[in-house]
Amino acid sequence: MVPGMKVQLLIPPDVRTVRFARPVALLAAVVALISPVASAGSLDACIAGLRKTALSRGISTSTFDAAMKGVEPDPDVIKSFEYQPEFRTPIWDYVAGLVDDERVADGREQMVRWDSVLGEAERAYGVDRHVIVAVWGVESNFGRIQGTRELVRSLTTLVCANKRESFFRGELMATLSILQSGDIAAESLTGSWAGAFGQTQFMPTTYQRLAVDFDGDGKRDVVNSVADALGSTANYLERAGWVTGQPWGYEVRIPENYAGPSGRRTRQSLAQWTALGVRRLEPVQAGGKPQPADSTQAALLLPAGPKGPAFLVFRNFDAIYGYNAAESYALSIAHLSDRLQGAPGFSTPWPTDDPGLSRAERREVQQRLLDRGYDIGAVDGMIGAKSRSAISDFQSSQGLTVDGRAGLRVLNALRTTPVQAKRAPATAQ
């Protein structure tokens, strides 16, 4: 996780997304330029160049040589870097997959278990514990899904596939520094294909800047220490501009046929929004959120247009947004933090007749497809290429719109359509 632009590789919300501190246009160019996995000779030359860079930055020869011993390119990392323009995640799917009853229940259990640590984090950094836990839940499902790819191998693959991509080179050098420090053992330094790791998915350079030793054992271990991960997340949010005691925002009602200003960057006082007919919806949260002063600057978000839920958001929403630069992500974290405090779902429904599914419902979709003979891989609630291919085939067989999307309409069709003879496995595109 780094502040800046985010590239979502158009995959289900439960699959890791990746943040880059680079403009989208540049990243698109990098995607176009990235070459096939390096040959043995070019890889050796690339690693030799990396060795020179590492030594110039204070990485010891023993650290570098141990980290690079036996490293080979990972073709799957290159595949993960590819773009899939045919698939988009509607906002109602994105939020439904990240904020569901299962995650709320798990989060509340974790809050009880780690109450003292969260209390210390609140006192040290002033960040609401519910937001800290919401980040933890979304980023790694409370430490259960941290990624299994070796960071050194993944980052070396990306650098050597395109030597001009300095971002990954910097992350690789930071990874080597982490190994040299001894804070995290090499076998624990695994994560996503692009280098995000730990219980709250820090990128290596972000770890270097903002990770803290919150359990006092002398190491900053965001992989194995929940305390370090939660404290580091609170430190990140505080440094991102968190305002203690202020809500992230709340749901509002806008006038019918509203055509006024909106967008995260369009800010004006609450008094001005009130003058435009924007009204706070109640109940916003069990126990009630504080009402900021009329002079407080806020922005109006309409993530699904004027017919869907609307929100006035404050500075703390921007702090969450800095963790992963996507409004859908920040809204999901904010909404989960409210749900952890007992708030209900949004008052205004999403403008769709085919709502998104919870993770339990997505697993049901996958199981029912599996029962019909489709090769969808693991039943894990993550709707990837194989699941989308199977859904598309099933939709076609039922005369439904073919879009590969796991929505309520597909689930209901799977529930009501008798299981016929086993089908040949679906082939992922």
HELIX and SHEET records of a PDB file:
HELIX    1   1 VAL A   24  LEU A   33  1                                  10    
HELIX    2   2 ALA A   40  SER A   56  1                                  17    
HELIX    3   3 THR A   61  MET A   68  1                                   8    
HELIX    4   4 PRO A   75  SER A   80  1                                   6    
HELIX    5   5 ILE A   91  LEU A   98  1                                   8    
HELIX    6   6 ASP A  101  ARG A  113  1                                  13    
HELIX    7   7 ASP A  115  TYR A  125  1                                  11    
HELIX    8   8 ARG A  129  SER A  140  1                                  12    
HELIX    9   9 LEU A  151  ALA A  161  1                                  11    
HELIX   10  10 SER A  166  SER A  181  1                                  16    
HELIX   11  11 ALA A  186  SER A  188  5                                   3    
HELIX   12  12 PRO A  204  LEU A  210  1                                   7    
HELIX   13  13 VAL A  226  ARG A  239  1                                  14    
HELIX   14  14 LEU A  270  ALA A  275  1                                   6    
HELIX   15  15 ARG A  315  TYR A  323  1                                   9    
HELIX   16  16 GLU A  327  LEU A  340  1                                  14    
HELIX   17  17 ARG A  359  ASP A  371  1                                  13    
HELIX   18  18 ALA A  385  SER A  397  1                                  13    
HELIX   19  19 LEU A  408  THR A  416  1                                   9    
SHEET    1   A 2 LYS A   6  VAL A   7  0                                        
SHEET    2   A 2 VAL A  18  ARG A  19 -1                                        
SHEET    1   B 2 ARG A 149  GLU A 150  0                                        
SHEET    2   B 2 THR A 190  GLY A 191 -1                                        
SHEET    1   C 5 ARG A 267  SER A 269  0                                        
SHEET    2   C 5 GLN A 297  LEU A 301 -1                                        
SHEET    3   C 5 ALA A 310  VAL A 313 -1                                        
SHEET    4   C 5 GLY A 249  ARG A 253 -1                                        
SHEET    5   C 5 ARG A 279  ARG A 280 -1                                        
END                                                                             
